[in-house]
Amino acid sequence: MGEWISVKDRLPECFAPVIVCRADGKVECGMRDINNWWKVYGTRTKRVTYWMDLPEPPKEDDNG
């Protein structure tokens, strides 16, 4: 999986789903909204401190 990126260093593209870490330490899925807001589980917040890209989905197994 990727490394945590500080929101002070770089931000993800708007509306791209990422993993976020809030100021209180909660790790959740979210996305950057407009005007430095974040949407996390349908709630808007500005308390995201770090983020990372989502991992690649698993590959289909041919043996299924």
VMD Tcl script that builds the backbone (N, CA, C; Angstrom):
set m [mol new atoms 192]
animate dup $m
set s [atomselect $m all]
$s set {name element resname resid chain x y z} {
  {N N MET 1 A 0.861 -1.179 0.000}
  {CA C MET 1 A 0.000 0.000 0.000}
  {C C MET 1 A 0.902 1.236 0.000}
  {N N GLY 2 A 0.337 2.374 -0.298}
  {CA C GLY 2 A 1.095 3.610 -0.387}
  {C C GLY 2 A 1.485 4.168 0.973}
  {N N GLU 3 A 2.087 5.303 0.930}
  {CA C GLU 3 A 2.514 6.003 2.138}
  {C C GLU 3 A 1.543 7.130 2.453}
  {N N TRP 4 A 1.452 7.502 3.722}
  {CA C TRP 4 A 0.627 8.639 4.124}
  {C C TRP 4 A 1.232 9.924 3.575}
  {N N ILE 5 A 0.379 10.806 3.073}
  {CA C ILE 5 A 0.799 12.096 2.521}
  {C C ILE 5 A 0.129 13.189 3.343}
  {N N SER 6 A 0.912 14.122 3.844}
  {CA C SER 6 A 0.354 15.232 4.614}
  {C C SER 6 A -0.425 16.163 3.691}
  {N N VAL 7 A -1.550 16.661 4.166}
  {CA C VAL 7 A -2.320 17.626 3.361}
  {C C VAL 7 A -1.546 18.930 3.206}
  {N N LYS 8 A -0.523 19.139 4.019}
  {CA C LYS 8 A 0.322 20.326 3.884}
  {C C LYS 8 A 1.292 20.176 2.713}
  {N N ASP 9 A 1.605 18.919 2.359}
  {CA C ASP 9 A 2.548 18.661 1.272}
  {C C ASP 9 A 1.870 18.576 -0.091}
  {N N ARG 10 A 0.721 17.887 -0.141}
  {CA C ARG 10 A 0.055 17.665 -1.428}
  {C C ARG 10 A -1.372 17.215 -1.167}
  {N N LEU 11 A -2.270 17.568 -2.069}
  {CA C LEU 11 A -3.670 17.169 -1.967}
  {C C LEU 11 A -4.037 16.256 -3.132}
  {N N PRO 12 A -4.975 15.331 -2.910}
  {CA C PRO 12 A -5.437 14.501 -4.029}
  {C C PRO 12 A -6.340 15.312 -4.948}
  {N N GLU 13 A -6.637 14.760 -6.110}
  {CA C GLU 13 A -7.581 15.408 -7.006}
  {C C GLU 13 A -8.946 15.487 -6.334}
  {N N CYS 14 A -9.705 16.521 -6.644}
  {CA C CYS 14 A -11.061 16.638 -6.100}
  {C C CYS 14 A -11.894 15.433 -6.523}
  {N N PHE 15 A -12.680 14.942 -5.606}
  {CA C PHE 15 A -13.649 13.866 -5.812}
  {C C PHE 15 A -13.032 12.502 -6.091}
  {N N ALA 16 A -11.706 12.352 -5.943}
  {CA C ALA 16 A -11.069 11.041 -6.087}
  {C C ALA 16 A -11.126 10.333 -4.733}
  {N N PRO 17 A -11.677 9.113 -4.652}
  {CA C PRO 17 A -11.733 8.419 -3.372}
  {C C PRO 17 A -10.332 8.053 -2.880}
  {N N VAL 18 A -10.079 8.343 -1.601}
  {CA C VAL 18 A -8.792 8.059 -0.965}
  {C C VAL 18 A -9.042 7.609 0.468}
  {N N ILE 19 A -8.009 7.128 1.123}
  {CA C ILE 19 A -8.059 6.828 2.549}
  {C C ILE 19 A -7.589 8.080 3.269}
  {N N VAL 20 A -8.338 8.518 4.286}
  {CA C VAL 20 A -7.978 9.734 5.013}
  {C C VAL 20 A -7.750 9.429 6.484}
  {N N CYS 21 A -6.918 10.228 7.108}
  {CA C CYS 21 A -6.712 10.187 8.556}
  {C C CYS 21 A -7.118 11.553 9.092}
  {N N ARG 22 A -8.078 11.533 10.004}
  {CA C ARG 22 A -8.546 12.796 10.595}
  {C C ARG 22 A -7.646 13.218 11.744}
  {N N ALA 23 A -7.818 14.434 12.190}
  {CA C ALA 23 A -7.018 14.982 13.286}
  {C C ALA 23 A -7.176 14.160 14.567}
  {N N ASP 24 A -8.328 13.490 14.739}
  {CA C ASP 24 A -8.543 12.681 15.945}
  {C C ASP 24 A -8.015 11.255 15.791}
  {N N GLY 25 A -7.360 10.944 14.657}
  {CA C GLY 25 A -6.757 9.634 14.449}
  {C C GLY 25 A -7.642 8.628 13.739}
  {N N LYS 26 A -8.901 8.968 13.451}
  {CA C LYS 26 A -9.777 8.043 12.731}
  {C C LYS 26 A -9.302 7.898 11.292}
  {N N VAL 27 A -9.280 6.654 10.812}
  {CA C VAL 27 A -8.900 6.361 9.437}
  {C C VAL 27 A -10.150 5.891 8.711}
  {N N GLU 28 A -10.478 6.565 7.610}
  {CA C GLU 28 A -11.720 6.315 6.897}
  {C C GLU 28 A -11.516 6.550 5.404}
  {N N CYS 29 A -12.507 6.194 4.626}
  {CA C CYS 29 A -12.493 6.499 3.198}
  {C C CYS 29 A -13.164 7.861 3.007}
  {N N GLY 30 A -12.621 8.680 2.127}
  {CA C GLY 30 A -13.196 9.987 1.882}
  {C C GLY 30 A -12.704 10.552 0.567}
  {N N MET 31 A -13.060 11.797 0.306}
  {CA C MET 31 A -12.597 12.477 -0.901}
  {C C MET 31 A -12.533 13.970 -0.647}
  {N N ARG 32 A -11.602 14.620 -1.352}
  {CA C ARG 32 A -11.483 16.071 -1.227}
  {C C ARG 32 A -12.603 16.718 -2.024}
  {N N ASP 33 A -13.279 17.638 -1.388}
  {CA C ASP 33 A -14.377 18.382 -1.987}
  {C C ASP 33 A -13.810 19.736 -2.434}
  {N N ILE 34 A -14.632 20.702 -2.663}
  {CA C ILE 34 A -14.170 22.018 -3.080}
  {C C ILE 34 A -13.848 22.891 -1.865}
  {N N ASN 35 A -13.027 23.901 -2.065}
  {CA C ASN 35 A -12.653 24.873 -1.036}
  {C C ASN 35 A -12.038 24.238 0.209}
  {N N ASN 36 A -11.165 23.238 0.005}
  {CA C ASN 36 A -10.444 22.562 1.082}
  {C C ASN 36 A -11.340 21.826 2.072}
  {N N TRP 37 A -12.545 21.496 1.676}
  {CA C TRP 37 A -13.415 20.636 2.479}
  {C C TRP 37 A -13.198 19.200 2.035}
  {N N TRP 38 A -13.508 18.262 2.914}
  {CA C TRP 38 A -13.426 16.839 2.629}
  {C C TRP 38 A -14.789 16.228 2.910}
  {N N LYS 39 A -15.175 15.242 2.108}
  {CA C LYS 39 A -16.379 14.459 2.378}
  {C C LYS 39 A -15.928 13.109 2.914}
  {N N VAL 40 A -16.352 12.794 4.131}
  {CA C VAL 40 A -16.018 11.528 4.764}
  {C C VAL 40 A -17.321 10.931 5.268}
  {N N TYR 41 A -17.727 9.809 4.693}
  {CA C TYR 41 A -18.999 9.158 5.046}
  {C C TYR 41 A -20.169 10.133 4.971}
  {N N GLY 42 A -20.208 10.968 3.948}
  {CA C GLY 42 A -21.318 11.883 3.739}
  {C C GLY 42 A -21.282 13.143 4.582}
  {N N THR 43 A -20.273 13.288 5.421}
  {CA C THR 43 A -20.125 14.467 6.272}
  {C C THR 43 A -18.992 15.330 5.726}
  {N N ARG 44 A -19.173 16.642 5.740}
  {CA C ARG 44 A -18.104 17.545 5.301}
  {C C ARG 44 A -17.254 17.947 6.503}
  {N N THR 45 A -15.938 17.928 6.332}
  {CA C THR 45 A -15.011 18.249 7.409}
  {C C THR 45 A -13.780 18.939 6.838}
  {N N LYS 46 A -13.074 19.649 7.675}
  {CA C LYS 46 A -11.773 20.221 7.312}
  {C C LYS 46 A -10.675 19.619 8.188}
  {N N ARG 47 A -10.998 18.580 8.947}
  {CA C ARG 47 A -10.073 18.019 9.928}
  {C C ARG 47 A -9.276 16.829 9.422}
  {N N VAL 48 A -9.053 16.740 8.117}
  {CA C VAL 48 A -8.209 15.686 7.556}
  {C C VAL 48 A -6.764 16.163 7.592}
  {N N THR 49 A -5.868 15.313 8.111}
  {CA C THR 49 A -4.462 15.686 8.228}
  {C C THR 49 A -3.560 14.933 7.253}
  {N N TYR 50 A -3.926 13.689 6.922}
  {CA C TYR 50 A -3.143 12.858 6.006}
  {C C TYR 50 A -4.085 12.092 5.097}
  {N N TRP 51 A -3.575 11.648 3.964}
  {CA C TRP 51 A -4.348 10.836 3.039}
  {C C TRP 51 A -3.410 9.904 2.290}
  {N N MET 52 A -3.974 8.865 1.673}
  {CA C MET 52 A -3.221 7.976 0.784}
  {C C MET 52 A -4.170 7.416 -0.263}
  {N N ASP 53 A -3.610 7.031 -1.407}
  {CA C ASP 53 A -4.412 6.428 -2.471}
  {C C ASP 53 A -4.984 5.094 -2.004}
  {N N LEU 54 A -6.130 4.717 -2.586}
  {CA C LEU 54 A -6.696 3.406 -2.328}
  {C C LEU 54 A -5.807 2.342 -2.964}
  {N N PRO 55 A -5.737 1.156 -2.386}
  {CA C PRO 55 A -4.941 0.091 -3.016}
  {C C PRO 55 A -5.659 -0.417 -4.277}
  {N N GLU 56 A -4.926 -1.105 -5.117}
  {CA C GLU 56 A -5.512 -1.720 -6.307}
  {C C GLU 56 A -6.453 -2.831 -5.862}
  {N N PRO 57 A -7.552 -3.035 -6.579}
  {CA C PRO 57 A -8.457 -4.146 -6.229}
  {C C PRO 57 A -7.768 -5.485 -6.504}
  {N N PRO 58 A -8.237 -6.551 -5.868}
  {CA C PRO 58 A -7.617 -7.860 -6.102}
  {C C PRO 58 A -7.832 -8.326 -7.543}
  {N N LYS 59 A -6.908 -9.095 -8.025}
  {CA C LYS 59 A -7.002 -9.670 -9.360}
  {C C LYS 59 A -7.913 -10.888 -9.310}
  {N N GLU 60 A -8.682 -11.108 -10.373}
  {CA C GLU 60 A -9.524 -12.305 -10.462}
  {C C GLU 60 A -8.628 -13.537 -10.550}
  {N N ASP 61 A -9.007 -14.565 -9.821}
  {CA C ASP 61 A -8.268 -15.830 -9.864}
  {C C ASP 61 A -8.906 -16.722 -10.924}
  {N N ASP 62 A -8.125 -17.180 -11.878}
  {CA C ASP 62 A -8.652 -18.027 -12.954}
  {C C ASP 62 A -9.174 -19.366 -12.447}
  {N N ASN 63 A -8.765 -19.752 -11.245}
  {CA C ASN 63 A -9.192 -21.041 -10.694}
  {C C ASN 63 A -10.540 -20.931 -9.993}
  {N N GLY 64 A -11.069 -19.701 -9.830}
  {CA C GLY 64 A -12.301 -19.305 -9.291}
  {C C GLY 64 A -13.054 -20.070 -8.377}
}
mol reanalyze $m
mol bondsrecalc $m
mol representation Tube
mol addrep $m
